[in-house]
């Protein structure tokens, strides 16, 4: 797991905003320090040098994550587990 950033804001609809040092892929899973799944990457926005990410937190998550919490993500995860040329014939 790679370090994503720290939670800087929590929006009124429950999304987490964090400033990140590297750009993750949309849909990557986000975890806390104890490897508990927090949510998924929804948007990447802001300046190119240090962008912000929006983390979509499921409604079933009862305990909100406090500001300043370290977030981590799996880098290079294949979303559906299928290769690009799976059905192609050579």
N, CA, C and O atoms as a CHARMM CRD file, in Angstrom:
* protein
*
  360
    1    1 UNK  N      0.83700  -1.17700   0.00000 PROA 1      0.00000
    2    1 UNK  CA     0.00000   0.00000   0.00000 PROA 1      0.00000
    3    1 UNK  C      0.88100   1.23900   0.00000 PROA 1      0.00000
    4    1 UNK  O      1.93500   1.27600   0.63500 PROA 1      0.00000
    5    2 UNK  N      0.42600   2.24300  -0.72100 PROA 2      0.00000
    6    2 UNK  CA     1.15400   3.50200  -0.82800 PROA 2      0.00000
    7    2 UNK  C      0.41300   4.59900  -0.08300 PROA 2      0.00000
    8    2 UNK  O     -0.81300   4.58100   0.02900 PROA 2      0.00000
    9    3 UNK  N      1.18400   5.55600   0.42500 PROA 3      0.00000
   10    3 UNK  CA     0.60800   6.67300   1.16500 PROA 3      0.00000
   11    3 UNK  C     -0.13000   7.58400   0.19600 PROA 3      0.00000
   12    3 UNK  O      0.42900   7.98500  -0.82400 PROA 3      0.00000
   13    4 UNK  N     -1.37700   7.91400   0.50300 PROA 4      0.00000
   14    4 UNK  CA    -2.18200   8.80500  -0.32500 PROA 4      0.00000
   15    4 UNK  C     -2.10100  10.23300   0.18100 PROA 4      0.00000
   16    4 UNK  O     -1.81700  11.14600  -0.59400 PROA 4      0.00000
   17    5 UNK  N     -2.34400  10.44200   1.46000 PROA 5      0.00000
   18    5 UNK  CA    -2.32100  11.77700   2.04000 PROA 5      0.00000
   19    5 UNK  C     -3.09900  11.80600   3.34200 PROA 5      0.00000
   20    5 UNK  O     -3.51400  10.76700   3.85700 PROA 5      0.00000
   21    6 UNK  N     -3.29200  13.00500   3.86600 PROA 6      0.00000
   22    6 UNK  CA    -4.04100  13.18200   5.11000 PROA 6      0.00000
   23    6 UNK  C     -5.38900  13.81000   4.80100 PROA 6      0.00000
   24    6 UNK  O     -5.51700  14.61300   3.87800 PROA 6      0.00000
   25    7 UNK  N     -6.38900  13.43400   5.58200 PROA 7      0.00000
   26    7 UNK  CA    -7.72300  14.01600   5.42800 PROA 7      0.00000
   27    7 UNK  C     -7.65700  15.47800   5.84000 PROA 7      0.00000
   28    7 UNK  O     -7.27700  15.79900   6.96600 PROA 7      0.00000
   29    8 UNK  N     -8.03200  16.36800   4.91400 PROA 8      0.00000
   30    8 UNK  CA    -8.02700  17.80100   5.21100 PROA 8      0.00000
   31    8 UNK  C     -9.41900  18.33600   5.47700 PROA 8      0.00000
   32    8 UNK  O     -9.58800  19.24000   6.29400 PROA 8      0.00000
   33    9 UNK  N    -10.41700  17.79300   4.80200 PROA 9      0.00000
   34    9 UNK  CA   -11.79800  18.25400   4.97600 PROA 9      0.00000
   35    9 UNK  C    -12.75500  17.08300   4.84900 PROA 9      0.00000
   36    9 UNK  O    -12.45000  16.07000   4.22000 PROA 9      0.00000
   37   10 UNK  N    -13.92900  17.24600   5.46500 PROA 10     0.00000
   38   10 UNK  CA   -15.02500  16.29500   5.31300 PROA 10     0.00000
   39   10 UNK  C    -16.21500  17.11800   4.81700 PROA 10     0.00000
   40   10 UNK  O    -16.64700  18.05900   5.48400 PROA 10     0.00000
   41   11 UNK  N    -16.74000  16.76200   3.64900 PROA 11     0.00000
   42   11 UNK  CA   -17.83100  17.53100   3.06700 PROA 11     0.00000
   43   11 UNK  C    -19.14700  17.21300   3.77000 PROA 11     0.00000
   44   11 UNK  O    -19.23500  16.26500   4.55100 PROA 11     0.00000
   45   12 UNK  N    -20.16300  18.01600   3.48300 PROA 12     0.00000
   46   12 UNK  CA   -21.46100  17.82500   4.13500 PROA 12     0.00000
   47   12 UNK  C    -22.13500  16.52500   3.69900 PROA 12     0.00000
   48   12 UNK  O    -22.98100  16.00100   4.42300 PROA 12     0.00000
   49   13 UNK  N    -21.77400  15.99700   2.52700 PROA 13     0.00000
   50   13 UNK  CA   -22.36200  14.72800   2.10200 PROA 13     0.00000
   51   13 UNK  C    -21.48500  13.52600   2.45200 PROA 13     0.00000
   52   13 UNK  O    -21.74600  12.41900   1.98100 PROA 13     0.00000
   53   14 UNK  N    -20.44800  13.72600   3.27200 PROA 14     0.00000
   54   14 UNK  CA   -19.66000  12.61800   3.80000 PROA 14     0.00000
   55   14 UNK  C    -18.42400  12.23600   3.02500 PROA 14     0.00000
   56   14 UNK  O    -17.77000  11.25200   3.37000 PROA 14     0.00000
   57   15 UNK  N    -18.07700  12.97900   1.98600 PROA 15     0.00000
   58   15 UNK  CA   -16.85400  12.67300   1.24000 PROA 15     0.00000
   59   15 UNK  C    -15.64800  13.24000   1.97300 PROA 15     0.00000
   60   15 UNK  O    -15.74200  14.25300   2.66700 PROA 15     0.00000
   61   16 UNK  N    -14.52000  12.57100   1.80500 PROA 16     0.00000
   62   16 UNK  CA   -13.26800  13.02200   2.40800 PROA 16     0.00000
   63   16 UNK  C    -12.43500  13.70400   1.33600 PROA 16     0.00000
   64   16 UNK  O    -12.35000  13.21300   0.21000 PROA 16     0.00000
   65   17 UNK  N    -11.81800  14.83100   1.67500 PROA 17     0.00000
   66   17 UNK  CA   -10.92500  15.54400   0.77000 PROA 17     0.00000
   67   17 UNK  C     -9.51800  15.45600   1.34400 PROA 17     0.00000
   68   17 UNK  O     -9.28400  15.79700   2.50300 PROA 17     0.00000
   69   18 UNK  N     -8.58100  14.99100   0.51400 PROA 18     0.00000
   70   18 UNK  CA    -7.19200  14.84000   0.95600 PROA 18     0.00000
   71   18 UNK  C     -6.26400  15.37100  -0.12100 PROA 18     0.00000
   72   18 UNK  O     -6.54500  15.23400  -1.31200 PROA 18     0.00000
   73   19 UNK  N     -5.16000  15.97700   0.29300 PROA 19     0.00000
   74   19 UNK  CA    -4.12200  16.40700  -0.64500 PROA 19     0.00000
   75   19 UNK  C     -3.15600  15.23500  -0.78900 PROA 19     0.00000
   76   19 UNK  O     -2.70700  14.66300   0.20500 PROA 19     0.00000
   77   20 UNK  N     -2.83900  14.88300  -2.03700 PROA 20     0.00000
   78   20 UNK  CA    -1.98400  13.71100  -2.25000 PROA 20     0.00000
   79   20 UNK  C     -0.68100  14.10600  -2.93400 PROA 20     0.00000
   80   20 UNK  O     -0.59600  15.12700  -3.61700 PROA 20     0.00000
   81   21 UNK  N      0.32400  13.27200  -2.73200 PROA 21     0.00000
   82   21 UNK  CA     1.62900  13.52000  -3.32500 PROA 21     0.00000
   83   21 UNK  C      1.78500  12.81900  -4.67300 PROA 21     0.00000
   84   21 UNK  O      2.55800  13.27900  -5.51400 PROA 21     0.00000
   85   22 UNK  N      1.07300  11.72400  -4.89400 PROA 22     0.00000
   86   22 UNK  CA     1.07200  11.03500  -6.17900 PROA 22     0.00000
   87   22 UNK  C     -0.37500  10.85800  -6.62200 PROA 22     0.00000
   88   22 UNK  O     -1.28100  10.80200  -5.79100 PROA 22     0.00000
   89   23 UNK  N     -0.58800  10.77100  -7.92400 PROA 23     0.00000
   90   23 UNK  CA    -1.94600  10.72100  -8.45700 PROA 23     0.00000
   91   23 UNK  C     -2.42300   9.26400  -8.53000 PROA 23     0.00000
   92   23 UNK  O     -1.83300   8.45700  -9.24800 PROA 23     0.00000
   93   24 UNK  N     -3.48100   8.92700  -7.79500 PROA 24     0.00000
   94   24 UNK  CA    -4.03300   7.57300  -7.86300 PROA 24     0.00000
   95   24 UNK  C     -5.00500   7.43900  -9.03700 PROA 24     0.00000
   96   24 UNK  O     -5.37000   8.43300  -9.66600 PROA 24     0.00000
   97   25 UNK  N     -5.41600   6.21900  -9.32200 PROA 25     0.00000
   98   25 UNK  CA    -6.41200   5.96200 -10.35700 PROA 25     0.00000
   99   25 UNK  C     -7.80900   6.12200  -9.77100 PROA 25     0.00000
  100   25 UNK  O     -8.01500   5.87500  -8.58300 PROA 25     0.00000
  101   26 UNK  N     -8.76100   6.52900 -10.58600 PROA 26     0.00000
  102   26 UNK  CA   -10.14900   6.60700 -10.13500 PROA 26     0.00000
  103   26 UNK  C    -10.64200   5.20000  -9.81200 PROA 26     0.00000
  104   26 UNK  O    -10.39600   4.26200 -10.56900 PROA 26     0.00000
  105   27 UNK  N    -11.32400   5.06100  -8.71000 PROA 27     0.00000
  106   27 UNK  CA   -11.86700   3.76700  -8.30900 PROA 27     0.00000
  107   27 UNK  C    -10.95100   2.95200  -7.41500 PROA 27     0.00000
  108   27 UNK  O    -11.35600   1.89200  -6.93800 PROA 27     0.00000
  109   28 UNK  N     -9.71900   3.41500  -7.16900 PROA 28     0.00000
  110   28 UNK  CA    -8.82400   2.69600  -6.26400 PROA 28     0.00000
  111   28 UNK  C     -9.40200   2.69700  -4.85600 PROA 28     0.00000
  112   28 UNK  O    -10.03000   3.66700  -4.43200 PROA 28     0.00000
  113   29 UNK  N     -9.18600   1.60700  -4.14200 PROA 29     0.00000
  114   29 UNK  CA    -9.66700   1.50700  -2.76600 PROA 29     0.00000
  115   29 UNK  C     -8.75700   2.29100  -1.83200 PROA 29     0.00000
  116   29 UNK  O     -7.53800   2.30500  -2.00400 PROA 29     0.00000
  117   30 UNK  N     -9.35800   2.94400  -0.84400 PROA 30     0.00000
  118   30 UNK  CA    -8.63100   3.76400   0.12500 PROA 30     0.00000
  119   30 UNK  C     -8.76600   3.11100   1.49200 PROA 30     0.00000
  120   30 UNK  O     -9.85100   2.67500   1.87800 PROA 30     0.00000
  121   31 UNK  N     -7.64800   3.04800   2.22700 PROA 31     0.00000
  122   31 UNK  CA    -7.58500   2.39100   3.52100 PROA 31     0.00000
  123   31 UNK  C     -7.01500   3.34000   4.56300 PROA 31     0.00000
  124   31 UNK  O     -6.38700   4.34400   4.22600 PROA 31     0.00000
  125   32 UNK  N     -7.23900   3.01400   5.83000 PROA 32     0.00000
  126   32 UNK  CA    -6.58600   3.75600   6.90800 PROA 32     0.00000
  127   32 UNK  C     -5.31700   3.00700   7.31300 PROA 32     0.00000
  128   32 UNK  O     -4.93200   2.03400   6.66400 PROA 32     0.00000
  129   33 UNK  N     -4.67400   3.45600   8.37600 PROA 33     0.00000
  130   33 UNK  CA    -3.41100   2.87100   8.81900 PROA 33     0.00000
  131   33 UNK  C     -3.55800   1.39600   9.22300 PROA 33     0.00000
  132   33 UNK  O     -2.61200   0.61900   9.09200 PROA 33     0.00000
  133   34 UNK  N     -4.73600   1.01600   9.71200 PROA 34     0.00000
  134   34 UNK  CA    -4.98100  -0.36900  10.14100 PROA 34     0.00000
  135   34 UNK  C     -5.49800  -1.24600   9.01400 PROA 34     0.00000
  136   34 UNK  O     -5.94100  -2.36700   9.26200 PROA 34     0.00000
  137   35 UNK  N     -5.45000  -0.76100   7.78800 PROA 35     0.00000
  138   35 UNK  CA    -5.89200  -1.44400   6.58200 PROA 35     0.00000
  139   35 UNK  C     -7.38800  -1.72300   6.57400 PROA 35     0.00000
  140   35 UNK  O     -7.83400  -2.71400   5.99500 PROA 35     0.00000
  141   36 UNK  N     -8.16600  -0.85400   7.21500 PROA 36     0.00000
  142   36 UNK  CA    -9.61800  -0.90800   7.12100 PROA 36     0.00000
  143   36 UNK  C    -10.03200  -0.10300   5.90000 PROA 36     0.00000
  144   36 UNK  O     -9.56400   1.01800   5.70400 PROA 36     0.00000
  145   37 UNK  N    -10.90600  -0.67100   5.07800 PROA 37     0.00000
  146   37 UNK  CA   -11.33600   0.03400   3.87000 PROA 37     0.00000
  147   37 UNK  C    -12.21000   1.21700   4.25300 PROA 37     0.00000
  148   37 UNK  O    -13.19200   1.07400   4.98000 PROA 37     0.00000
  149   38 UNK  N    -11.83400   2.39600   3.74800 PROA 38     0.00000
  150   38 UNK  CA   -12.55500   3.62900   4.01500 PROA 38     0.00000
  151   38 UNK  C    -13.53600   3.92000   2.88700 PROA 38     0.00000
  152   38 UNK  O    -14.69100   4.25600   3.14600 PROA 38     0.00000
  153   39 UNK  N    -13.08900   3.79300   1.63100 PROA 39     0.00000
  154   39 UNK  CA   -13.92200   4.10900   0.47700 PROA 39     0.00000
  155   39 UNK  C    -13.13200   3.96000  -0.81000 PROA 39     0.00000
  156   39 UNK  O    -12.16800   3.19700  -0.87300 PROA 39     0.00000
  157   40 UNK  N    -13.54600   4.69600  -1.84200 PROA 40     0.00000
  158   40 UNK  CA   -12.87200   4.65000  -3.13500 PROA 40     0.00000
  159   40 UNK  C    -12.60200   6.06300  -3.63800 PROA 40     0.00000
  160   40 UNK  O    -13.26500   7.01500  -3.22500 PROA 40     0.00000
  161   41 UNK  N    -11.62500   6.19400  -4.53000 PROA 41     0.00000
  162   41 UNK  CA   -11.28400   7.48200  -5.13100 PROA 41     0.00000
  163   41 UNK  C    -12.39400   7.86500  -6.10200 PROA 41     0.00000
  164   41 UNK  O    -12.71100   7.10300  -7.01500 PROA 41     0.00000
  165   42 UNK  N    -12.98500   9.04300  -5.90900 PROA 42     0.00000
  166   42 UNK  CA   -14.06900   9.49900  -6.77200 PROA 42     0.00000
  167   42 UNK  C    -13.61800  10.53300  -7.78700 PROA 42     0.00000
  168   42 UNK  O    -13.97800  10.45300  -8.96100 PROA 42     0.00000
  169   43 UNK  N    -12.82800  11.50900  -7.33900 PROA 43     0.00000
  170   43 UNK  CA   -12.36000  12.58500  -8.22200 PROA 43     0.00000
  171   43 UNK  C    -10.93000  12.95700  -7.85700 PROA 43     0.00000
  172   43 UNK  O    -10.50200  12.82900  -6.71000 PROA 43     0.00000
  173   44 UNK  N    -10.20800  13.42100  -8.86700 PROA 44     0.00000
  174   44 UNK  CA    -8.88600  14.00700  -8.67000 PROA 44     0.00000
  175   44 UNK  C     -8.97000  15.41700  -9.25200 PROA 44     0.00000
  176   44 UNK  O     -9.35000  15.58500 -10.41100 PROA 44     0.00000
  177   45 UNK  N     -8.62000  16.42600  -8.46100 PROA 45     0.00000
  178   45 UNK  CA    -8.76300  17.80700  -8.91300 PROA 45     0.00000
  179   45 UNK  C     -7.71800  18.68300  -8.25600 PROA 45     0.00000
  180   45 UNK  O     -7.04900  18.26700  -7.31000 PROA 45     0.00000
  181   46 UNK  N     -7.58000  19.90100  -8.76200 PROA 46     0.00000
  182   46 UNK  CA    -6.66300  20.86300  -8.18500 PROA 46     0.00000
  183   46 UNK  C     -5.37800  20.99400  -8.97000 PROA 46     0.00000
  184   46 UNK  O     -5.31400  20.58000 -10.12800 PROA 46     0.00000
  185   47 UNK  N     -4.34000  21.56900  -8.35100 PROA 47     0.00000
  186   47 UNK  CA    -3.07700  21.80100  -9.05400 PROA 47     0.00000
  187   47 UNK  C     -2.37100  20.49400  -9.41400 PROA 47     0.00000
  188   47 UNK  O     -2.54100  19.47400  -8.74700 PROA 47     0.00000
  189   48 UNK  N     -1.58200  20.54800 -10.47400 PROA 48     0.00000
  190   48 UNK  CA    -0.90500  19.34400 -10.96500 PROA 48     0.00000
  191   48 UNK  C      0.16500  18.86800  -9.98800 PROA 48     0.00000
  192   48 UNK  O      0.35100  17.66100  -9.83200 PROA 48     0.00000
  193   49 UNK  N      0.87200  19.78300  -9.32700 PROA 49     0.00000
  194   49 UNK  CA     1.97100  19.41200  -8.43600 PROA 49     0.00000
  195   49 UNK  C      1.48900  18.61400  -7.22200 PROA 49     0.00000
  196   49 UNK  O      2.06500  17.57600  -6.89600 PROA 49     0.00000
  197   50 UNK  N      0.46400  19.07900  -6.56900 PROA 50     0.00000
  198   50 UNK  CA    -0.09100  18.39900  -5.40200 PROA 50     0.00000
  199   50 UNK  C     -1.61400  18.41700  -5.49600 PROA 50     0.00000
  200   50 UNK  O     -2.26100  19.28900  -4.91500 PROA 50     0.00000
  201   51 UNK  N     -2.19100  17.46100  -6.22300 PROA 51     0.00000
  202   51 UNK  CA    -3.64600  17.48700  -6.41500 PROA 51     0.00000
  203   51 UNK  C     -4.40300  17.05100  -5.16000 PROA 51     0.00000
  204   51 UNK  O     -3.83100  16.49700  -4.22200 PROA 51     0.00000
  205   52 UNK  N     -5.68100  17.31600  -5.17900 PROA 52     0.00000
  206   52 UNK  CA    -6.59000  16.84900  -4.14200 PROA 52     0.00000
  207   52 UNK  C     -7.34900  15.64500  -4.67900 PROA 52     0.00000
  208   52 UNK  O     -7.53000  15.51000  -5.88900 PROA 52     0.00000
  209   53 UNK  N     -7.79100  14.77500  -3.78700 PROA 53     0.00000
  210   53 UNK  CA    -8.64900  13.66600  -4.17000 PROA 53     0.00000
  211   53 UNK  C     -9.90700  13.70700  -3.31300 PROA 53     0.00000
  212   53 UNK  O     -9.88100  14.13000  -2.15700 PROA 53     0.00000
  213   54 UNK  N    -10.99800  13.26100  -3.90400 PROA 54     0.00000
  214   54 UNK  CA   -12.25800  13.11400  -3.19300 PROA 54     0.00000
  215   54 UNK  C    -12.47400  11.62000  -2.98900 PROA 54     0.00000
  216   54 UNK  O    -12.45200  10.84900  -3.94900 PROA 54     0.00000
  217   55 UNK  N    -12.68100  11.21300  -1.75000 PROA 55     0.00000
  218   55 UNK  CA   -12.88200   9.80400  -1.41800 PROA 55     0.00000
  219   55 UNK  C    -14.36100   9.59700  -1.11900 PROA 55     0.00000
  220   55 UNK  O    -14.91200  10.20300  -0.19900 PROA 55     0.00000
  221   56 UNK  N    -14.99700   8.73300  -1.90900 PROA 56     0.00000
  222   56 UNK  CA   -16.39900   8.39400  -1.68800 PROA 56     0.00000
  223   56 UNK  C    -16.48400   7.36200  -0.56700 PROA 56     0.00000
  224   56 UNK  O    -15.92800   6.26900  -0.67200 PROA 56     0.00000
  225   57 UNK  N    -17.18100   7.72000   0.49800 PROA 57     0.00000
  226   57 UNK  CA   -17.33800   6.83800   1.65200 PROA 57     0.00000
  227   57 UNK  C    -18.74300   6.24200   1.58800 PROA 57     0.00000
  228   57 UNK  O    -19.71200   6.98400   1.43000 PROA 57     0.00000
  229   58 UNK  N    -18.87600   4.90600   1.70900 PROA 58     0.00000
  230   58 UNK  CA   -20.21900   4.31200   1.66700 PROA 58     0.00000
  231   58 UNK  C    -21.08200   4.77600   2.83900 PROA 58     0.00000
  232   58 UNK  O    -20.57600   5.07300   3.92100 PROA 58     0.00000
  233   59 UNK  N    -22.36900   4.83200   2.60900 PROA 59     0.00000
  234   59 UNK  CA   -23.31200   5.28800   3.64700 PROA 59     0.00000
  235   59 UNK  C    -23.34800   4.34900   4.84200 PROA 59     0.00000
  236   59 UNK  O    -23.75700   4.75700   5.92900 PROA 59     0.00000
  237   60 UNK  N    -22.92600   3.08900   4.66600 PROA 60     0.00000
  238   60 UNK  CA   -22.95500   2.12100   5.76200 PROA 60     0.00000
  239   60 UNK  C    -21.84000   2.36400   6.76700 PROA 60     0.00000
  240   60 UNK  O    -21.86700   1.81100   7.86600 PROA 60     0.00000
  241   61 UNK  N    -20.85100   3.19300   6.39800 PROA 61     0.00000
  242   61 UNK  CA   -19.74600   3.48700   7.30000 PROA 61     0.00000
  243   61 UNK  C    -20.25100   4.46500   8.37100 PROA 61     0.00000
  244   61 UNK  O    -20.39300   5.65900   8.10700 PROA 61     0.00000
  245   62 UNK  N    -20.51800   3.95500   9.57300 PROA 62     0.00000
  246   62 UNK  CA   -21.12000   4.75300  10.63500 PROA 62     0.00000
  247   62 UNK  C    -20.13200   5.71200  11.29100 PROA 62     0.00000
  248   62 UNK  O    -20.50600   6.81900  11.67800 PROA 62     0.00000
  249   63 UNK  N    -18.88400   5.29900  11.41800 PROA 63     0.00000
  250   63 UNK  CA   -17.88500   6.10200  12.12300 PROA 63     0.00000
  251   63 UNK  C    -17.12900   6.97200  11.12400 PROA 63     0.00000
  252   63 UNK  O    -16.36600   6.44200  10.31500 PROA 63     0.00000
  253   64 UNK  N    -17.31600   8.28000  11.15400 PROA 64     0.00000
  254   64 UNK  CA   -16.56800   9.12500  10.22200 PROA 64     0.00000
  255   64 UNK  C    -15.07900   9.15800  10.58700 PROA 64     0.00000
  256   64 UNK  O    -14.70000   9.00600  11.74900 PROA 64     0.00000
  257   65 UNK  N    -14.27000   9.35600   9.58000 PROA 65     0.00000
  258   65 UNK  CA   -12.82600   9.43800   9.78300 PROA 65     0.00000
  259   65 UNK  C    -12.49400  10.86600  10.18600 PROA 65     0.00000
  260   65 UNK  O    -12.92000  11.79600   9.50200 PROA 65     0.00000
  261   66 UNK  N    -11.74900  11.08200  11.27100 PROA 66     0.00000
  262   66 UNK  CA   -11.43200  12.45000  11.69200 PROA 66     0.00000
  263   66 UNK  C    -10.40200  13.11100  10.77700 PROA 66     0.00000
  264   66 UNK  O     -9.65800  12.43200  10.06900 PROA 66     0.00000
  265   67 UNK  N    -10.36900  14.43600  10.80300 PROA 67     0.00000
  266   67 UNK  CA    -9.36900  15.18300  10.04400 PROA 67     0.00000
  267   67 UNK  C     -7.97500  14.79900  10.53100 PROA 67     0.00000
  268   67 UNK  O     -7.77200  14.52900  11.71500 PROA 67     0.00000
  269   68 UNK  N     -7.03100  14.77900   9.61700 PROA 68     0.00000
  270   68 UNK  CA    -5.66100  14.44600   9.96400 PROA 68     0.00000
  271   68 UNK  C     -5.33900  12.97000   9.87900 PROA 68     0.00000
  272   68 UNK  O     -4.19100  12.58600  10.10200 PROA 68     0.00000
  273   69 UNK  N     -6.31000  12.12900   9.56600 PROA 69     0.00000
  274   69 UNK  CA    -6.07900  10.69100   9.44800 PROA 69     0.00000
  275   69 UNK  C     -5.25800  10.40000   8.19600 PROA 69     0.00000
  276   69 UNK  O     -5.53100  10.95300   7.13000 PROA 69     0.00000
  277   70 UNK  N     -4.25800   9.53800   8.32200 PROA 70     0.00000
  278   70 UNK  CA    -3.45700   9.12800   7.17300 PROA 70     0.00000
  279   70 UNK  C     -4.26500   8.15100   6.32100 PROA 70     0.00000
  280   70 UNK  O     -4.90000   7.23400   6.84300 PROA 70     0.00000
  281   71 UNK  N     -4.23500   8.35800   5.00300 PROA 71     0.00000
  282   71 UNK  CA    -4.92900   7.48500   4.06800 PROA 71     0.00000
  283   71 UNK  C     -3.92500   6.80200   3.16300 PROA 71     0.00000
  284   71 UNK  O     -2.89800   7.38100   2.80900 PROA 71     0.00000
  285   72 UNK  N     -4.22800   5.56700   2.78800 PROA 72     0.00000
  286   72 UNK  CA    -3.36800   4.76100   1.92500 PROA 72     0.00000
  287   72 UNK  C     -4.21300   4.17400   0.80000 PROA 72     0.00000
  288   72 UNK  O     -5.43700   4.09400   0.91100 PROA 72     0.00000
  289   73 UNK  N     -3.54800   3.76000  -0.29600 PROA 73     0.00000
  290   73 UNK  CA    -4.26400   3.13800  -1.41600 PROA 73     0.00000
  291   73 UNK  C     -3.37200   2.09700  -2.06200 PROA 73     0.00000
  292   73 UNK  O     -2.15300   2.11200  -1.89100 PROA 73     0.00000
  293   74 UNK  N     -4.00100   1.17800  -2.81800 PROA 74     0.00000
  294   74 UNK  CA    -3.25500   0.16600  -3.55800 PROA 74     0.00000
  295   74 UNK  C     -2.91300   0.71800  -4.92500 PROA 74     0.00000
  296   74 UNK  O     -3.80900   1.04500  -5.70400 PROA 74     0.00000
  297   75 UNK  N     -1.63800   0.82700  -5.22600 PROA 75     0.00000
  298   75 UNK  CA    -1.18600   1.39700  -6.48800 PROA 75     0.00000
  299   75 UNK  C     -1.17200   0.31800  -7.57000 PROA 75     0.00000
  300   75 UNK  O     -0.72100  -0.80300  -7.33700 PROA 75     0.00000
  301   76 UNK  N     -1.67200   0.67400  -8.75800 PROA 76     0.00000
  302   76 UNK  CA    -1.60600  -0.23500  -9.89200 PROA 76     0.00000
  303   76 UNK  C     -2.58100  -1.38900  -9.82700 PROA 76     0.00000
  304   76 UNK  O     -2.33700  -2.43100 -10.43600 PROA 76     0.00000
  305   77 UNK  N     -3.65900  -1.23800  -9.12100 PROA 77     0.00000
  306   77 UNK  CA    -4.65500  -2.30500  -8.99200 PROA 77     0.00000
  307   77 UNK  C     -5.47500  -2.36900 -10.27700 PROA 77     0.00000
  308   77 UNK  O     -5.91400  -1.34000 -10.79100 PROA 77     0.00000
  309   78 UNK  N     -5.68000  -3.57700 -10.79100 PROA 78     0.00000
  310   78 UNK  CA    -6.52300  -3.76500 -11.96000 PROA 78     0.00000
  311   78 UNK  C     -7.96600  -3.86000 -11.49000 PROA 78     0.00000
  312   78 UNK  O     -8.28200  -4.72100 -10.66900 PROA 78     0.00000
  313   79 UNK  N     -8.84600  -3.00300 -11.98500 PROA 79     0.00000
  314   79 UNK  CA   -10.18700  -2.89200 -11.43300 PROA 79     0.00000
  315   79 UNK  C    -11.03700  -4.13100 -11.60700 PROA 79     0.00000
  316   79 UNK  O    -11.71900  -4.53100 -10.66300 PROA 79     0.00000
  317   80 UNK  N    -11.02700  -4.75200 -12.76700 PROA 80     0.00000
  318   80 UNK  CA   -11.90500  -5.88900 -12.95100 PROA 80     0.00000
  319   80 UNK  C    -11.15700  -7.20600 -13.10800 PROA 80     0.00000
  320   80 UNK  O    -11.78800  -8.24600 -13.29400 PROA 80     0.00000
  321   81 UNK  N     -9.84400  -7.19000 -13.03700 PROA 81     0.00000
  322   81 UNK  CA    -9.06100  -8.40900 -13.07900 PROA 81     0.00000
  323   81 UNK  C     -8.92800  -9.02100 -14.45300 PROA 81     0.00000
  324   81 UNK  O     -8.41700 -10.13400 -14.57700 PROA 81     0.00000
  325   82 UNK  N     -9.36600  -8.34200 -15.47700 PROA 82     0.00000
  326   82 UNK  CA    -9.29300  -8.87400 -16.82900 PROA 82     0.00000
  327   82 UNK  C     -8.26200  -8.08100 -17.62200 PROA 82     0.00000
  328   82 UNK  O     -8.17200  -6.86000 -17.49800 PROA 82     0.00000
  329   83 UNK  N     -7.49700  -8.77900 -18.42500 PROA 83     0.00000
  330   83 UNK  CA    -6.49900  -8.13600 -19.25100 PROA 83     0.00000
  331   83 UNK  C     -7.13000  -7.38300 -20.41300 PROA 83     0.00000
  332   83 UNK  O     -8.28500  -7.62300 -20.76500 PROA 83     0.00000
  333   84 UNK  N     -6.37400  -6.48300 -20.99700 PROA 84     0.00000
  334   84 UNK  CA    -6.89600  -5.65200 -22.08800 PROA 84     0.00000
  335   84 UNK  C     -7.24800  -6.48900 -23.30900 PROA 84     0.00000
  336   84 UNK  O     -8.31500  -6.31000 -23.89500 PROA 84     0.00000
  337   85 UNK  N     -6.36900  -7.39600 -23.69500 PROA 85     0.00000
  338   85 UNK  CA    -6.57900  -8.18100 -24.90900 PROA 85     0.00000
  339   85 UNK  C     -7.10700  -9.56900 -24.63500 PROA 85     0.00000
  340   85 UNK  O     -6.70900 -10.52400 -25.30100 PROA 85     0.00000
  341   86 UNK  N     -7.96700  -9.69600 -23.70100 PROA 86     0.00000
  342   86 UNK  CA    -8.44200 -11.00000 -23.25000 PROA 86     0.00000
  343   86 UNK  C     -9.13900 -11.79800 -24.34700 PROA 86     0.00000
  344   86 UNK  O     -8.91800 -13.00500 -24.45200 PROA 86     0.00000
  345   87 UNK  N     -9.96400 -11.16700 -25.15600 PROA 87     0.00000
  346   87 UNK  CA   -10.73400 -11.89500 -26.17600 PROA 87     0.00000
  347   87 UNK  C    -10.14200 -11.76800 -27.58100 PROA 87     0.00000
  348   87 UNK  O    -10.76400 -12.19200 -28.55500 PROA 87     0.00000
  349   88 UNK  N     -8.99100 -11.21000 -27.68600 PROA 88     0.00000
  350   88 UNK  CA    -8.36800 -11.04400 -28.99600 PROA 88     0.00000
  351   88 UNK  C     -7.63400 -12.31300 -29.39600 PROA 88     0.00000
  352   88 UNK  O     -7.06100 -13.01200 -28.56000 PROA 88     0.00000
  353   89 UNK  N     -7.66300 -12.58900 -30.66900 PROA 89     0.00000
  354   89 UNK  CA    -6.92600 -13.75100 -31.18000 PROA 89     0.00000
  355   89 UNK  C     -5.77700 -13.23500 -32.04900 PROA 89     0.00000
  356   89 UNK  O     -5.93100 -12.27600 -32.80400 PROA 89     0.00000
  357   90 UNK  N     -4.62900 -13.89100 -31.92300 PROA 90     0.00000
  358   90 UNK  CA    -3.44700 -13.48200 -32.69800 PROA 90     0.00000
  359   90 UNK  C     -3.38500 -14.17800 -34.01300 PROA 90     0.00000
  360   90 UNK  O     -2.45700 -13.95100 -34.78800 PROA 90     0.00000
